[in-house]
Amino acid sequence: MTRYALARESRVDPIYLARLEKGEKVRPGRELALRIGQALLDNSGKMSLKHADRLLKAAGYEPLP
């Protein structure tokens, strides 16, 4: 998936994604991390709790309650 396709699917600016990739941004907000993860996983609109928890942990957040 290109950066532009990911940006479109996750509803975020492609420049912001480029800055994340380069490490210029430390981490996205919790909701944005989930949107990006969903777009990367399968774009089906359904992310498993296991995937969501792993993604949040990788982004430095607590798992879902």
PDB file of N, CA, C and O in Angstrom:
ATOM      1  N   MET A   1       0.849  -1.166   0.000  1.00  0.00           N
ATOM      2  CA  MET A   1       0.000   0.000   0.000  1.00  0.00           C
ATOM      3  C   MET A   1       0.902   1.239   0.000  1.00  0.00           C
ATOM      4  O   MET A   1       1.867   1.321   0.761  1.00  0.00           O
ATOM      5  N   THR A   2       0.579   2.172  -0.843  1.00  0.00           N
ATOM      6  CA  THR A   2       1.361   3.407  -0.872  1.00  0.00           C
ATOM      7  C   THR A   2       0.973   4.307   0.294  1.00  0.00           C
ATOM      8  O   THR A   2      -0.075   4.130   0.914  1.00  0.00           O
ATOM      9  N   ARG A   3       1.825   5.258   0.575  1.00  0.00           N
ATOM     10  CA  ARG A   3       1.543   6.222   1.632  1.00  0.00           C
ATOM     11  C   ARG A   3       0.255   6.973   1.324  1.00  0.00           C
ATOM     12  O   ARG A   3      -0.533   7.262   2.225  1.00  0.00           O
ATOM     13  N   TYR A   4       0.044   7.286   0.057  1.00  0.00           N
ATOM     14  CA  TYR A   4      -1.154   8.044  -0.321  1.00  0.00           C
ATOM     15  C   TYR A   4      -2.424   7.213  -0.174  1.00  0.00           C
ATOM     16  O   TYR A   4      -3.463   7.729   0.239  1.00  0.00           O
ATOM     17  N   ALA A   5      -2.341   5.942  -0.508  1.00  0.00           N
ATOM     18  CA  ALA A   5      -3.496   5.068  -0.314  1.00  0.00           C
ATOM     19  C   ALA A   5      -3.788   4.901   1.177  1.00  0.00           C
ATOM     20  O   ALA A   5      -4.944   4.928   1.598  1.00  0.00           O
ATOM     21  N   LEU A   6      -2.735   4.728   1.966  1.00  0.00           N
ATOM     22  CA  LEU A   6      -2.920   4.613   3.416  1.00  0.00           C
ATOM     23  C   LEU A   6      -3.520   5.890   3.983  1.00  0.00           C
ATOM     24  O   LEU A   6      -4.413   5.839   4.829  1.00  0.00           O
ATOM     25  N   ALA A   7      -3.033   7.027   3.521  1.00  0.00           N
ATOM     26  CA  ALA A   7      -3.570   8.309   3.987  1.00  0.00           C
ATOM     27  C   ALA A   7      -5.051   8.424   3.657  1.00  0.00           C
ATOM     28  O   ALA A   7      -5.847   8.857   4.491  1.00  0.00           O
ATOM     29  N   ARG A   8      -5.417   8.037   2.450  1.00  0.00           N
ATOM     30  CA  ARG A   8      -6.823   8.100   2.031  1.00  0.00           C
ATOM     31  C   ARG A   8      -7.678   7.167   2.882  1.00  0.00           C
ATOM     32  O   ARG A   8      -8.735   7.565   3.372  1.00  0.00           O
ATOM     33  N   GLU A   9      -7.223   5.929   3.059  1.00  0.00           N
ATOM     34  CA  GLU A   9      -7.994   4.931   3.814  1.00  0.00           C
ATOM     35  C   GLU A   9      -8.114   5.275   5.295  1.00  0.00           C
ATOM     36  O   GLU A   9      -9.135   4.987   5.918  1.00  0.00           O
ATOM     37  N   SER A  10      -7.080   5.889   5.858  1.00  0.00           N
ATOM     38  CA  SER A  10      -7.114   6.199   7.292  1.00  0.00           C
ATOM     39  C   SER A  10      -7.525   7.641   7.575  1.00  0.00           C
ATOM     40  O   SER A  10      -7.568   8.072   8.727  1.00  0.00           O
ATOM     41  N   ARG A  11      -7.827   8.385   6.499  1.00  0.00           N
ATOM     42  CA  ARG A  11      -8.293   9.769   6.614  1.00  0.00           C
ATOM     43  C   ARG A  11      -7.277  10.647   7.363  1.00  0.00           C
ATOM     44  O   ARG A  11      -7.612  11.329   8.332  1.00  0.00           O
ATOM     45  N   VAL A  12      -6.027  10.606   6.881  1.00  0.00           N
ATOM     46  CA  VAL A  12      -4.967  11.424   7.469  1.00  0.00           C
ATOM     47  C   VAL A  12      -4.120  12.018   6.348  1.00  0.00           C
ATOM     48  O   VAL A  12      -4.057  11.458   5.253  1.00  0.00           O
ATOM     49  N   ASP A  13      -3.482  13.127   6.612  1.00  0.00           N
ATOM     50  CA  ASP A  13      -2.633  13.796   5.634  1.00  0.00           C
ATOM     51  C   ASP A  13      -1.410  12.936   5.315  1.00  0.00           C
ATOM     52  O   ASP A  13      -0.748  12.449   6.231  1.00  0.00           O
ATOM     53  N   PRO A  14      -1.098  12.742   4.027  1.00  0.00           N
ATOM     54  CA  PRO A  14       0.077  11.935   3.673  1.00  0.00           C
ATOM     55  C   PRO A  14       1.381  12.526   4.202  1.00  0.00           C
ATOM     56  O   PRO A  14       2.328  11.786   4.466  1.00  0.00           O
ATOM     57  N   ILE A  15       1.444  13.836   4.359  1.00  0.00           N
ATOM     58  CA  ILE A  15       2.645  14.465   4.919  1.00  0.00           C
ATOM     59  C   ILE A  15       2.821  14.043   6.376  1.00  0.00           C
ATOM     60  O   ILE A  15       3.943  13.815   6.829  1.00  0.00           O
ATOM     61  N   TYR A  16       1.717  13.941   7.104  1.00  0.00           N
ATOM     62  CA  TYR A  16       1.787  13.476   8.492  1.00  0.00           C
ATOM     63  C   TYR A  16       2.326  12.037   8.532  1.00  0.00           C
ATOM     64  O   TYR A  16       3.163  11.716   9.376  1.00  0.00           O
ATOM     65  N   LEU A  17       1.858  11.184   7.639  1.00  0.00           N
ATOM     66  CA  LEU A  17       2.353   9.802   7.594  1.00  0.00           C
ATOM     67  C   LEU A  17       3.839   9.764   7.278  1.00  0.00           C
ATOM     68  O   LEU A  17       4.577   8.967   7.857  1.00  0.00           O
ATOM     69  N   ALA A  18       4.283  10.619   6.365  1.00  0.00           N
ATOM     70  CA  ALA A  18       5.709  10.670   6.031  1.00  0.00           C
ATOM     71  C   ALA A  18       6.525  11.067   7.259  1.00  0.00           C
ATOM     72  O   ALA A  18       7.606  10.526   7.492  1.00  0.00           O
ATOM     73  N   ARG A  19       6.015  11.998   8.030  1.00  0.00           N
ATOM     74  CA  ARG A  19       6.727  12.426   9.244  1.00  0.00           C
ATOM     75  C   ARG A  19       6.742  11.319  10.293  1.00  0.00           C
ATOM     76  O   ARG A  19       7.718  11.184  11.031  1.00  0.00           O
ATOM     77  N   LEU A  20       5.680  10.529  10.369  1.00  0.00           N
ATOM     78  CA  LEU A  20       5.676   9.373  11.268  1.00  0.00           C
ATOM     79  C   LEU A  20       6.738   8.370  10.846  1.00  0.00           C
ATOM     80  O   LEU A  20       7.486   7.862  11.681  1.00  0.00           O
ATOM     81  N   GLU A  21       6.802   8.085   9.554  1.00  0.00           N
ATOM     82  CA  GLU A  21       7.771   7.128   9.021  1.00  0.00           C
ATOM     83  C   GLU A  21       9.203   7.569   9.289  1.00  0.00           C
ATOM     84  O   GLU A  21      10.067   6.742   9.579  1.00  0.00           O
ATOM     85  N   LYS A  22       9.451   8.852   9.193  1.00  0.00           N
ATOM     86  CA  LYS A  22      10.799   9.385   9.393  1.00  0.00           C
ATOM     87  C   LYS A  22      11.148   9.559  10.873  1.00  0.00           C
ATOM     88  O   LYS A  22      12.291   9.868  11.209  1.00  0.00           O
ATOM     89  N   GLY A  23      10.170   9.363  11.751  1.00  0.00           N
ATOM     90  CA  GLY A  23      10.420   9.542  13.177  1.00  0.00           C
ATOM     91  C   GLY A  23      10.339  10.985  13.632  1.00  0.00           C
ATOM     92  O   GLY A  23      10.729  11.302  14.756  1.00  0.00           O
ATOM     93  N   GLU A  24       9.842  11.858  12.780  1.00  0.00           N
ATOM     94  CA  GLU A  24       9.694  13.262  13.151  1.00  0.00           C
ATOM     95  C   GLU A  24       8.498  13.477  14.066  1.00  0.00           C
ATOM     96  O   GLU A  24       8.443  14.461  14.803  1.00  0.00           O
ATOM     97  N   LYS A  25       7.554  12.571  14.019  1.00  0.00           N
ATOM     98  CA  LYS A  25       6.417  12.557  14.938  1.00  0.00           C
ATOM     99  C   LYS A  25       6.591  11.340  15.825  1.00  0.00           C
ATOM    100  O   LYS A  25       6.858  10.244  15.332  1.00  0.00           O
ATOM    101  N   VAL A  26       6.444  11.522  17.124  1.00  0.00           N
ATOM    102  CA  VAL A  26       6.696  10.427  18.053  1.00  0.00           C
ATOM    103  C   VAL A  26       5.658   9.324  17.921  1.00  0.00           C
ATOM    104  O   VAL A  26       6.024   8.163  17.735  1.00  0.00           O
ATOM    105  N   ARG A  27       4.407   9.644  18.010  1.00  0.00           N
ATOM    106  CA  ARG A  27       3.352   8.643  17.863  1.00  0.00           C
ATOM    107  C   ARG A  27       2.026   9.329  17.568  1.00  0.00           C
ATOM    108  O   ARG A  27       1.788  10.456  18.002  1.00  0.00           O
ATOM    109  N   PRO A  28       1.172   8.644  16.832  1.00  0.00           N
ATOM    110  CA  PRO A  28      -0.161   9.217  16.569  1.00  0.00           C
ATOM    111  C   PRO A  28      -1.029   9.071  17.812  1.00  0.00           C
ATOM    112  O   PRO A  28      -0.712   8.302  18.720  1.00  0.00           O
ATOM    113  N   GLY A  29      -2.119   9.815  17.840  1.00  0.00           N
ATOM    114  CA  GLY A  29      -3.083   9.652  18.911  1.00  0.00           C
ATOM    115  C   GLY A  29      -3.695   8.259  18.861  1.00  0.00           C
ATOM    116  O   GLY A  29      -3.594   7.561  17.851  1.00  0.00           O
ATOM    117  N   ARG A  30      -4.319   7.868  19.939  1.00  0.00           N
ATOM    118  CA  ARG A  30      -4.898   6.518  20.060  1.00  0.00           C
ATOM    119  C   ARG A  30      -5.871   6.209  18.923  1.00  0.00           C
ATOM    120  O   ARG A  30      -5.776   5.156  18.292  1.00  0.00           O
ATOM    121  N   GLU A  31      -6.801   7.122  18.661  1.00  0.00           N
ATOM    122  CA  GLU A  31      -7.807   6.892  17.613  1.00  0.00           C
ATOM    123  C   GLU A  31      -7.150   6.802  16.242  1.00  0.00           C
ATOM    124  O   GLU A  31      -7.504   5.943  15.434  1.00  0.00           O
ATOM    125  N   LEU A  32      -6.195   7.686  15.982  1.00  0.00           N
ATOM    126  CA  LEU A  32      -5.516   7.667  14.694  1.00  0.00           C
ATOM    127  C   LEU A  32      -4.689   6.395  14.523  1.00  0.00           C
ATOM    128  O   LEU A  32      -4.632   5.840  13.426  1.00  0.00           O
ATOM    129  N   ALA A  33      -4.055   5.934  15.585  1.00  0.00           N
ATOM    130  CA  ALA A  33      -3.301   4.676  15.509  1.00  0.00           C
ATOM    131  C   ALA A  33      -4.219   3.531  15.105  1.00  0.00           C
ATOM    132  O   ALA A  33      -3.838   2.681  14.301  1.00  0.00           O
ATOM    133  N   LEU A  34      -5.413   3.507  15.654  1.00  0.00           N
ATOM    134  CA  LEU A  34      -6.374   2.461  15.296  1.00  0.00           C
ATOM    135  C   LEU A  34      -6.842   2.589  13.845  1.00  0.00           C
ATOM    136  O   LEU A  34      -7.002   1.585  13.152  1.00  0.00           O
ATOM    137  N   ARG A  35      -7.060   3.820  13.388  1.00  0.00           N
ATOM    138  CA  ARG A  35      -7.480   4.016  11.991  1.00  0.00           C
ATOM    139  C   ARG A  35      -6.390   3.577  11.028  1.00  0.00           C
ATOM    140  O   ARG A  35      -6.672   2.915  10.029  1.00  0.00           O
ATOM    141  N   ILE A  36      -5.151   3.939  11.319  1.00  0.00           N
ATOM    142  CA  ILE A  36      -4.034   3.535  10.464  1.00  0.00           C
ATOM    143  C   ILE A  36      -3.890   2.017  10.484  1.00  0.00           C
ATOM    144  O   ILE A  36      -3.698   1.392   9.441  1.00  0.00           O
ATOM    145  N   GLY A  37      -3.982   1.434  11.663  1.00  0.00           N
ATOM    146  CA  GLY A  37      -3.884  -0.023  11.782  1.00  0.00           C
ATOM    147  C   GLY A  37      -4.971  -0.734  11.023  1.00  0.00           C
ATOM    148  O   GLY A  37      -4.714  -1.742  10.364  1.00  0.00           O
ATOM    149  N   GLN A  38      -6.181  -0.227  11.103  1.00  0.00           N
ATOM    150  CA  GLN A  38      -7.298  -0.836  10.383  1.00  0.00           C
ATOM    151  C   GLN A  38      -7.051  -0.775   8.881  1.00  0.00           C
ATOM    152  O   GLN A  38      -7.286  -1.749   8.166  1.00  0.00           O
ATOM    153  N   ALA A  39      -6.583   0.356   8.415  1.00  0.00           N
ATOM    154  CA  ALA A  39      -6.307   0.494   6.987  1.00  0.00           C
ATOM    155  C   ALA A  39      -5.209  -0.470   6.547  1.00  0.00           C
ATOM    156  O   ALA A  39      -5.269  -1.012   5.443  1.00  0.00           O
ATOM    157  N   LEU A  40      -4.218  -0.686   7.390  1.00  0.00           N
ATOM    158  CA  LEU A  40      -3.122  -1.591   7.051  1.00  0.00           C
ATOM    159  C   LEU A  40      -3.530  -3.057   7.144  1.00  0.00           C
ATOM    160  O   LEU A  40      -3.041  -3.884   6.374  1.00  0.00           O
ATOM    161  N   LEU A  41      -4.419  -3.388   8.077  1.00  0.00           N
ATOM    162  CA  LEU A  41      -4.793  -4.790   8.281  1.00  0.00           C
ATOM    163  C   LEU A  41      -5.558  -5.362   7.098  1.00  0.00           C
ATOM    164  O   LEU A  41      -5.083  -6.272   6.418  1.00  0.00           O
ATOM    165  N   ASP A  42      -6.733  -4.826   6.863  1.00  0.00           N
ATOM    166  CA  ASP A  42      -7.525  -5.422   5.780  1.00  0.00           C
ATOM    167  C   ASP A  42      -8.606  -4.503   5.237  1.00  0.00           C
ATOM    168  O   ASP A  42      -9.288  -4.854   4.274  1.00  0.00           O
ATOM    169  N   ASN A  43      -8.767  -3.356   5.828  1.00  0.00           N
ATOM    170  CA  ASN A  43      -9.753  -2.380   5.369  1.00  0.00           C
ATOM    171  C   ASN A  43     -11.175  -2.941   5.324  1.00  0.00           C
ATOM    172  O   ASN A  43     -12.010  -2.439   4.571  1.00  0.00           O
ATOM    173  N   SER A  44     -11.456  -3.961   6.109  1.00  0.00           N
ATOM    174  CA  SER A  44     -12.794  -4.549   6.105  1.00  0.00           C
ATOM    175  C   SER A  44     -13.756  -3.832   7.041  1.00  0.00           C
ATOM    176  O   SER A  44     -14.957  -4.102   7.033  1.00  0.00           O
ATOM    177  N   GLY A  45     -13.229  -2.923   7.842  1.00  0.00           N
ATOM    178  CA  GLY A  45     -14.068  -2.251   8.817  1.00  0.00           C
ATOM    179  C   GLY A  45     -14.139  -2.998  10.134  1.00  0.00           C
ATOM    180  O   GLY A  45     -14.795  -2.543  11.071  1.00  0.00           O
ATOM    181  N   LYS A  46     -13.468  -4.144  10.217  1.00  0.00           N
ATOM    182  CA  LYS A  46     -13.507  -4.950  11.436  1.00  0.00           C
ATOM    183  C   LYS A  46     -12.086  -5.309  11.851  1.00  0.00           C
ATOM    184  O   LYS A  46     -11.384  -6.025  11.139  1.00  0.00           O
ATOM    185  N   MET A  47     -11.673  -4.809  13.000  1.00  0.00           N
ATOM    186  CA  MET A  47     -10.369  -5.139  13.547  1.00  0.00           C
ATOM    187  C   MET A  47     -10.600  -5.995  14.785  1.00  0.00           C
ATOM    188  O   MET A  47     -11.403  -5.636  15.647  1.00  0.00           O
ATOM    189  N   SER A  48      -9.915  -7.102  14.879  1.00  0.00           N
ATOM    190  CA  SER A  48     -10.094  -7.956  16.044  1.00  0.00           C
ATOM    191  C   SER A  48      -9.529  -7.266  17.281  1.00  0.00           C
ATOM    192  O   SER A  48      -8.638  -6.422  17.175  1.00  0.00           O
ATOM    193  N   LEU A  49     -10.037  -7.618  18.430  1.00  0.00           N
ATOM    194  CA  LEU A  49      -9.553  -7.064  19.688  1.00  0.00           C
ATOM    195  C   LEU A  49      -8.065  -7.371  19.867  1.00  0.00           C
ATOM    196  O   LEU A  49      -7.307  -6.534  20.358  1.00  0.00           O
ATOM    197  N   LYS A  50      -7.657  -8.562  19.470  1.00  0.00           N
ATOM    198  CA  LYS A  50      -6.247  -8.950  19.572  1.00  0.00           C
ATOM    199  C   LYS A  50      -5.364  -8.019  18.749  1.00  0.00           C
ATOM    200  O   LYS A  50      -4.335  -7.547  19.231  1.00  0.00           O
ATOM    201  N   HIS A  51      -5.768  -7.753  17.501  1.00  0.00           N
ATOM    202  CA  HIS A  51      -5.004  -6.845  16.650  1.00  0.00           C
ATOM    203  C   HIS A  51      -4.997  -5.433  17.225  1.00  0.00           C
ATOM    204  O   HIS A  51      -3.957  -4.775  17.238  1.00  0.00           O
ATOM    205  N   ALA A  52      -6.134  -4.969  17.694  1.00  0.00           N
ATOM    206  CA  ALA A  52      -6.221  -3.623  18.247  1.00  0.00           C
ATOM    207  C   ALA A  52      -5.323  -3.479  19.464  1.00  0.00           C
ATOM    208  O   ALA A  52      -4.625  -2.474  19.599  1.00  0.00           O
ATOM    209  N   ASP A  53      -5.327  -4.457  20.346  1.00  0.00           N
ATOM    210  CA  ASP A  53      -4.495  -4.397  21.541  1.00  0.00           C
ATOM    211  C   ASP A  53      -3.010  -4.413  21.198  1.00  0.00           C
ATOM    212  O   ASP A  53      -2.226  -3.684  21.807  1.00  0.00           O
ATOM    213  N   ARG A  54      -2.619  -5.233  20.235  1.00  0.00           N
ATOM    214  CA  ARG A  54      -1.216  -5.291  19.822  1.00  0.00           C
ATOM    215  C   ARG A  54      -0.786  -3.964  19.190  1.00  0.00           C
ATOM    216  O   ARG A  54       0.320  -3.481  19.432  1.00  0.00           O
ATOM    217  N   LEU A  55      -1.657  -3.393  18.392  1.00  0.00           N
ATOM    218  CA  LEU A  55      -1.366  -2.120  17.759  1.00  0.00           C
ATOM    219  C   LEU A  55      -1.217  -1.013  18.800  1.00  0.00           C
ATOM    220  O   LEU A  55      -0.270  -0.227  18.753  1.00  0.00           O
ATOM    221  N   LEU A  56      -2.156  -0.959  19.735  1.00  0.00           N
ATOM    222  CA  LEU A  56      -2.093   0.078  20.769  1.00  0.00           C
ATOM    223  C   LEU A  56      -0.834  -0.071  21.626  1.00  0.00           C
ATOM    224  O   LEU A  56      -0.195   0.922  21.973  1.00  0.00           O
ATOM    225  N   LYS A  57      -0.488  -1.293  21.959  1.00  0.00           N
ATOM    226  CA  LYS A  57       0.723  -1.526  22.751  1.00  0.00           C
ATOM    227  C   LYS A  57       1.963  -1.052  21.986  1.00  0.00           C
ATOM    228  O   LYS A  57       2.845  -0.417  22.563  1.00  0.00           O
ATOM    229  N   ALA A  58       2.026  -1.361  20.695  1.00  0.00           N
ATOM    230  CA  ALA A  58       3.155  -0.940  19.872  1.00  0.00           C
ATOM    231  C   ALA A  58       3.237   0.576  19.778  1.00  0.00           C
ATOM    232  O   ALA A  58       4.329   1.131  19.660  1.00  0.00           O
ATOM    233  N   ALA A  59       2.091   1.252  19.828  1.00  0.00           N
ATOM    234  CA  ALA A  59       2.044   2.709  19.750  1.00  0.00           C
ATOM    235  C   ALA A  59       2.245   3.362  21.111  1.00  0.00           C
ATOM    236  O   ALA A  59       2.266   4.588  21.217  1.00  0.00           O
ATOM    237  N   GLY A  60       2.396   2.534  22.166  1.00  0.00           N
ATOM    238  CA  GLY A  60       2.648   3.084  23.497  1.00  0.00           C
ATOM    239  C   GLY A  60       1.424   3.352  24.323  1.00  0.00           C
ATOM    240  O   GLY A  60       1.482   4.125  25.279  1.00  0.00           O
ATOM    241  N   TYR A  61       0.300   2.725  23.975  1.00  0.00           N
ATOM    242  CA  TYR A  61      -0.949   2.938  24.703  1.00  0.00           C
ATOM    243  C   TYR A  61      -1.359   1.667  25.420  1.00  0.00           C
ATOM    244  O   TYR A  61      -0.893   0.574  25.099  1.00  0.00           O
ATOM    245  N   GLU A  62      -2.238   1.830  26.395  1.00  0.00           N
ATOM    246  CA  GLU A  62      -2.814   0.702  27.106  1.00  0.00           C
ATOM    247  C   GLU A  62      -3.800  -0.014  26.175  1.00  0.00           C
ATOM    248  O   GLU A  62      -4.398   0.618  25.305  1.00  0.00           O
ATOM    249  N   PRO A  63      -3.972  -1.327  26.354  1.00  0.00           N
ATOM    250  CA  PRO A  63      -4.970  -2.050  25.531  1.00  0.00           C
ATOM    251  C   PRO A  63      -6.379  -1.566  25.808  1.00  0.00           C
ATOM    252  O   PRO A  63      -6.633  -0.857  26.781  1.00  0.00           O
ATOM    253  N   LEU A  64      -7.290  -1.964  24.930  1.00  0.00           N
ATOM    254  CA  LEU A  64      -8.695  -1.605  25.108  1.00  0.00           C
ATOM    255  C   LEU A  64      -9.242  -2.254  26.373  1.00  0.00           C
ATOM    256  O   LEU A  64      -8.806  -3.339  26.760  1.00  0.00           O
ATOM    257  N   PRO A  65     -10.208  -1.579  27.025  1.00  0.00           N
ATOM    258  CA  PRO A  65     -10.782  -2.152  28.258  1.00  0.00           C
ATOM    259  C   PRO A  65     -11.650  -3.368  27.975  1.00  0.00           C
ATOM    260  O   PRO A  65     -12.202  -3.961  28.902  1.00  0.00           O
TER     261      PRO A  65
END
